[in-house]
Amino acid sequence: MRRRGRRGSVCGAAAVTVGSLILLALILPTWFWWLVCGGLLVWGGVWLMRC
């Protein structure tokens, strides 16, 4: 049996994450996604300023 290495696990994690987000988008209300996007923008800005 051959191991897939780091790339296979990253691709699998990305696929699971995207699939979960699509399923959650069908269930959760719109305001929640605005909250998530705002939080990610703030977190990304802080992360960029610290680099």
C-alpha positions in Angstrom: 0.0 0.0 0.0 1.4 3.4 -1.0 1.0 6.5 1.2 -0.4 9.6 -0.4 1.8 12.0 1.5 1.0 15.6 2.5 -0.7 16.7 -0.7 -3.4 14.0 -0.6 -4.3 14.8 2.9 -4.6 18.5 2.1 -6.8 17.9 -0.9 -9.0 15.6 1.1 -9.3 18.1 3.9 -10.2 20.9 1.4 -12.8 18.7 -0.2 -14.4 17.9 3.2 -14.4 21.5 4.2 -16.0 22.8 0.9 -18.6 20.0 1.1 -19.4 20.9 4.7 -19.7 24.6 3.8 -22.1 23.8 1.0 -24.3 21.7 3.3 -24.2 24.4 6.0 -25.1 27.1 3.5 -28.4 25.2 2.8 -29.2 25.1 6.5 -28.0 28.3 8.2 -29.5 31.8 7.6 -27.9 34.5 5.6 -26.9 36.7 8.6 -24.7 34.0 9.9 -22.6 34.0 6.7 -22.2 37.8 6.9 -20.9 37.3 10.4 -18.5 34.6 9.3 -17.2 36.8 6.4 -16.7 39.7 8.7 -14.9 37.6 11.2 -12.6 36.2 8.6 -11.8 39.6 7.2 -10.8 40.9 10.7 -8.8 37.7 11.4 -7.1 38.0 8.0 -6.2 41.6 8.5 -4.7 41.0 11.9 -2.8 38.0 10.5 -1.4 40.1 7.7 -0.4 42.9 10.0 1.6 40.5 12.2 3.5 39.0 9.3 
